[in-house]
Every structure is written in C-alpha cells, then in structure tokens.
Amino acid sequence: SRRWRWLPAELGDRYIAVNSAAFTLQVVEAGCAILAAPVIAGRVEWPTPITSGTLTDVVFHPRWNIPRSIAVREILPIVRRDPGYLARQRIHVMRGGPDGAVEVDPAAIPWHAVVDTAFSYQLWQESGPKNPLGRVRFGVSNRFGVSLHDPPNQASFTARRRVLSHGCVRVAGAEDLAAYVLAQTPGWGENAADSVQTILSGTGERWIAVP
C-alpha cells in the first residue's frame, strides 16, 4: 500500500509494528507475532505519523516534558482562566536555555499578558496519575518525537475509534511490552517481568537504555 512505501524495505528479524489505522501493536520475531496489544493513536488534529525508528530506552514513572505546541495551544488558554491549574496538575515552569534553565513560580507570571508567539517557558509534569505518559514510556528515535507509552486511563481502550492522543501511541498492557524489551537487555534476562512489577510498585523516574 501507499503507507508501506514510506517505511524501510527491511524491518529486521525483530521489530514492533504499530498499525494506527487498526489501533493495534504487534511484536514480531522471525516473521511471527509473539505479542499483540490494542493501542490508542493520535486524534485528527494531532495525527500519528507514518515513520520508523529504533527503540532506545524504557523509562518507568516518566516525567512529561511538554512540547511547546501543546503548551501554547492547550495549556496556556486554561492557565489564563485558571492560574492554579499548573499547581494542581503538578506542572513545573522553567525559563532559560537547556544549560541555564531555572524554575519560575507560576503564580508570579501574568499569564493573561503572555502572547502565544512569544511563549518562552518550558513546562514539565511530574510522574503520577495526572501524567498522560502513564507509568512506562518507550523512547523511539524518529524526527517526529513520537514514542510509545502506557495510557493514563485503561478505560479509554473501550472506544471503537481510539484517536485520543497527541500523536504518540498509547499501549494497553505496556508492562508486558516492557518485560519483553528488558528480557532482551543484558542484565535483566528471565526475571524481567518480576523486575518490571518491582519497579512499578515504587516511585521516581527510572531510565534504562536498551540495545
């Protein structure tokens, strides 16, 4: 089909395939699907792109570095009406470059005067139940910044047309995918599933590089 022309001719002996039109994910080894799960894809205004990339890491209890486009289009209008929104959502406000960014008290910012085109803040949200990345995030190298992650609400998988995200792919049973990935990672082996549950029972962000 036309979509296949935008992907590599060879995906390798082992890969994760997401069909955003059918809302499914498969882990494929040697041509056989060994794990399958339903997914949620990007909504109409934030579509999931057709792309490919290499899985680079797994992050448990991830914080969310909120893209500027989402901050301006969705969060800024809310904060203008309700300045206490950021504190309730455990969203932090930073200002400055990547090496010199400092945290700013959101209560000290005149949000009603902040212009969209001049928005100069970086927002990030603490891990936890309010975080849309859920409990697990899978980093994928691609030019769109799209990743796979745990859904914040499992009930969203009951919808027939699952187009709810900002372009990233939400995976049902993400802990099973995490256990599979860690089982392929040196130092984790056969106890990967138990290790995942142990990590998820704790708190605090934990980043693990994968081969």
N, C-alpha and C positions, 0 to 999 in steps of 0.2 A: 504494500500500500504506500501512499504518499508519505506517511509518517516514518516508515522504515528507512526511507532514503536519507533522513536526517540523522540516523544513528550509524555507528561503526559497522562495517561489514561483518566483523567477528567480535562477539562479546566475550569470548573466552570460555573455558571449561566450567567456570563457576561465576554466577552473577545474580543480581537481584533485578527483577523486571517489574516495573510498575505500569499497569495499564490504567491511565487516568480516566479513559472513557468508560471502562468497565468497572472501575473502582476496585481493582484487585492488585495484589502483590504476590509474586512467586519468587522463591529462591530456587535456582536451577543449578544442578550439578551434573555434568556429563550428559546433558540433554534431558534429564529427568527433574520434575518439580518435586522437591523434598519438603517444602514448607510453603503454605499459602495463607493469605490473610486478606480481609477486606480493608480498604483504605478510604480516606476522605481526600478529595482533590481541591484545587483552587476554585473559588467562585468566579463568576463571569468577569468581574472587574479585576480579579487577581488570578488569572489562569495559570495552571501548572504548565510550564514549558515542556516541549519535547527536547530532551537533552540526555546526555550520558556523562558519567564521571566515575571517579574512583572513590570507594568508601575509605575514609581516612581515620575516623575516630568514633568512639562511643562516649557520650557524656551523660552521666547519671545526675539527676536533680539539677538540670541545666538552668542557668540564668538566661534571660532573653535580652539580647542586645537589639533593641527595637529599631528597625530600619527607618531612616528619615522620612521616607514616603508615607509610611504608616503613622509615624508620629505627627506629621503635618496634616494628613488627610483625615485621620480618625481620632487621634488622641487630643490634639490641640483644640478642636471645637468643643470637646467635652470639658476640658480644663478651663476654657473661657467661661463656661456656665457654672462649673463646679470645681473650684480650686482645690478642694480636699480630695478629689478623685485620685490623684497620684499617691498620696499617703495611704489611702485605703487599699490601693492595688499594689502597694509596696514597690512603686516605681521610683527609681532614683534619677536625678537630673545632674548631668555633667556638662561642663563647658571648657573649651580649650582643645588643643591638639592631642593626638594619641599619646604623646610622651609627657604632656603637661596638663592633662585634663584634671579639673578639680570639681568636687561635688558642690552643688548650689542648692540652697534652701528654696524649694518650690514656692513657699509662702511669700518669699521676698521678690518674686518675679511678677511684674504687671502683665499677666497673660492676655488681658484684653487688648494690650498695645502691641503684642508680638505679631509681626506680619509673616504670613506663610513663606514668602520668598526670602525672608531674612532670618528664618529659623536657624539658630546657631547652637542649639543644645543637643546633647546625646542622651537618650533615655535607655535605661536598662531596668528589667524587672527581676526581683528576687525569685528563686525557685520556690515552688509551693503550689497549692491547689488553684491559685489565681493565675498561674503562669500557663499560657497557651501551649508551651512546648511539652507539658506533662512531665513525666518522670525520666524519660530517656530521649536523647537526641542522637541521630546518626549523621555525622558530618560527611558531605559528599563534595568533591571538588568539581565545580561547574561555574560557568560565568554568570549564572542567574542567582546564585546564592541560595538555591533550593536545597532543602535537607529532608530527611525522614525523621519523624518523631512520634512519640506517644501522644494520644489525644488527651486533652484535659477532661473530656466527658465521654465515657464509653457509650452513653445513651445515643449519641449522635449517629452511631452506625445503624440505627433502626430506620433511618430515612432511606428511601429508594434512590433518590438522586443526591449523592453525597458531594456537593460542591459548596464547601463552607470555609475553606482555609484561605490564607493569603498567598497561595501558590505552592507552599510546602506540602508534603504528603504525610498525613496522619495515619498511623498504622495500628490496627487492632492487635492486641497481644504483642506489643512491642518488646515485652520482656523475653518472649520466645525468640524473636529475631536477635535480641542482644545476646542471649545464651548461645545461639548458633554462631554468631560472629566471634564471641570470646573463645568458643571452643576451637576456632581456627587460629587463635592468637597465642603465641608462645607464653607459657607461664600460667595458663588458665586450664586448658585441657578438659578432661571429662567432668570436672567439678564446676564447670562454667555456670550451669543452671542454678546450683546452690549458691554460687558466688553472687550471681545477679540478685537473687532474693535477699541475700545478706546486705548487699549494698543498698537495695531499695528500701530496706527496713530502717536505714539510717537517714541522716540528713547531710546537707552540704554537697556542693558540686564536686564531682569526681570525673576527670578526663582520662580516657585510656586510648592510646594510639593503637591502631590495628594494622596488620601487614596488607 
